[in-house]
Amino acid sequence: MRKTLMIAAAALAMAAAPAASLAHHGWSSYDATETVRVTAALTDVTWGNPHGTAKVAHQGKTWDVILAPVSRMEARGLTRDMLGPGKTVTLEGYARRDGTAELRLERITAAGKTVELR
């Protein structure tokens, strides 16, 4: 019985691994030829992995902002307190090629500090 449970658990883990990797996006969907620069107040921030996220109003849309992994942001001096909702920041990054209102950040200026995220 125990062997059957172990085989079933292993099979479930192997089946879930490809689904998890498909849920994450690749960077080729962003236009790295043109940097977008936005200075605005953040409306929402999620501090988590695989990377943080935020939202900001820009060009009449609410943009999803893709940050870096928490460990990288913290190692480079960016803290959760610097990115709270309502805090004005300057974002520099790349927009999605397909027109989706999403920005992959390269750098952020918050609380007077510029941090490279990639």
C-alpha positions as CSV (number, residue, x, y, z in Angstrom):
1,M,0.0,0.0,0.0
2,R,2.8,2.4,0.9
3,K,4.6,1.7,-2.4
4,T,1.4,2.4,-4.3
5,L,1.0,5.8,-2.5
6,M,4.6,6.7,-3.2
7,I,4.2,5.9,-6.9
8,A,0.9,7.9,-7.0
9,A,2.5,10.9,-5.3
10,A,5.5,10.8,-7.7
11,A,3.2,10.6,-10.7
12,L,1.2,13.5,-9.5
13,A,4.3,15.6,-8.9
14,M,5.6,14.8,-12.4
15,A,2.2,15.8,-13.9
16,A,2.1,19.1,-12.0
17,A,5.6,20.2,-12.9
18,P,4.9,21.0,-16.6
19,A,1.7,22.8,-15.6
20,A,3.6,25.0,-13.1
21,S,6.2,25.9,-15.7
22,L,3.5,26.8,-18.3
23,A,1.8,29.2,-15.8
24,H,4.9,31.4,-15.7
25,H,5.6,33.7,-18.6
26,G,8.8,34.1,-20.6
27,W,10.6,37.3,-21.3
28,S,10.4,37.1,-25.1
29,S,6.8,38.4,-25.1
30,Y,8.1,41.9,-24.1
31,D,9.4,44.5,-26.6
32,A,13.0,45.1,-25.3
33,T,13.7,47.6,-28.1
34,E,11.8,50.4,-26.5
35,T,11.9,51.4,-22.8
36,V,8.7,52.6,-21.2
37,R,9.1,55.2,-18.4
38,V,6.2,55.9,-16.0
39,T,6.1,58.0,-12.9
40,A,2.9,57.4,-11.0
41,A,1.5,56.2,-7.7
42,L,1.2,52.4,-7.3
43,T,-2.3,51.2,-6.7
44,D,-1.6,47.6,-5.6
45,V,1.6,45.7,-4.6
46,T,2.2,41.9,-4.1
47,W,5.4,41.1,-2.4
48,G,6.0,37.4,-3.2
49,N,7.6,34.8,-5.4
50,P,8.4,33.9,-8.1
51,H,8.4,37.7,-8.4
52,G,6.6,40.7,-7.0
53,T,3.9,42.4,-8.9
54,A,2.3,45.9,-8.7
55,K,-0.4,47.9,-10.6
56,V,-0.2,51.4,-11.8
57,A,-2.5,53.7,-13.9
58,H,-0.8,54.8,-17.2
59,Q,-2.2,55.9,-20.5
60,G,-5.8,55.5,-19.3
61,K,-5.3,51.8,-18.4
62,T,-4.3,49.9,-15.3
63,W,-1.0,48.3,-16.0
64,D,0.3,45.1,-14.4
65,V,3.9,45.6,-13.3
66,I,6.3,42.6,-13.1
67,L,8.9,43.1,-10.5
68,A,11.9,40.9,-9.6
69,P,12.1,38.0,-7.1
70,V,11.8,39.3,-3.5
71,S,15.3,38.1,-2.6
72,R,16.8,40.1,-5.5
73,M,14.9,43.2,-4.6
74,E,15.9,43.0,-1.0
75,A,19.5,42.3,-1.8
76,R,19.6,45.5,-3.9
77,G,18.0,47.6,-1.2
78,L,14.4,47.7,-2.3
79,T,12.0,47.0,0.6
80,R,8.3,46.3,0.8
81,D,7.8,49.6,2.6
82,M,9.2,51.5,-0.4
83,L,6.5,50.0,-2.7
84,G,3.3,50.4,-0.8
85,P,0.0,51.4,-2.5
86,G,-0.2,55.1,-3.0
87,K,3.5,55.6,-3.1
88,T,4.8,57.4,-6.2
89,V,7.6,55.6,-8.1
90,T,9.3,55.8,-11.4
91,L,9.2,52.6,-13.4
92,E,11.4,51.8,-16.4
93,G,10.9,48.6,-18.3
94,Y,9.4,46.9,-21.4
95,A,5.8,46.6,-22.4
96,R,4.3,43.4,-23.8
97,R,4.4,43.0,-27.6
98,D,0.8,42.0,-27.9
99,G,-0.5,45.3,-26.4
100,T,-1.5,43.8,-23.0
101,A,-1.1,46.5,-20.4
102,E,1.8,44.8,-18.7
103,L,5.3,46.2,-17.9
104,R,8.4,44.1,-17.1
105,L,10.6,46.3,-15.0
106,E,14.3,46.8,-15.5
107,R,14.7,49.4,-12.8
108,I,12.6,51.3,-10.3
109,T,13.1,54.5,-8.4
110,A,11.3,54.6,-5.0
111,A,11.9,56.7,-2.0
112,G,14.7,58.5,-3.8
113,K,16.6,55.3,-4.6
114,T,17.1,53.7,-8.0
115,V,17.3,49.9,-8.0
116,E,18.3,47.7,-11.0
117,L,16.0,44.7,-11.0
118,R,17.5,42.6,-13.8
